[in-house]
């Protein structure tokens, strides 16, 4: 089993058992966790659950949700595409065709750093705009120019 985890994301203590439990279903090729954003801003209590809801409905995960997948499935799907942005979304699209995706309600906790620096509304607008443009066929190589790296 492979687990893809952002450096600023922490797993719940039960993560290994949660993943193991999800993968007991042989129809499940992989999955992801719900997400909680770490910080004090009042909007965090709304944004995290909305990210999780979006992912639950679409079965599309982003990297900050700790994507896990059976190794043979990952290799069979050709792994992550060599693109500078949206590789997690692109992989999720392929993964959901491989079987029932586990959408774990346990939460990973991830940094609010980008949100704090750019502001929640601006960040939400940026993320949705990037996703919309991606779905409309704009190359991730072009989209990368709009995505500022926050370190």
Number of C-alpha atoms within 10 A of each C-alpha: 14 13 16 14 17 15 9 11 19 19 17 13 10 10 17 12 10 16 20 11 11 21 20 9 12 10 13 18 24 29 26 32 28 23 28 26 24 16 16 10 13 8 12 17 14 11 16 18 16 15 17 25 15 12 19 19 9 12 20 22 28 21 17 24 29 24 22 22 22 16 15 13 16 20 11 10 15 11 15 16 13 8 13 13 19 22 17 19 18 18 20 24 15 16 24 19 11 17 13 17 24 25 22 19 13 17 22 23 22 22 17 18 15 14 18 13 11 14 13 17 11 11 16 14 11 15 14 11 14 20 17 12 15 18 11 9 9 13 15 17 12 13 17 15 11 12 13 9 8 9 5
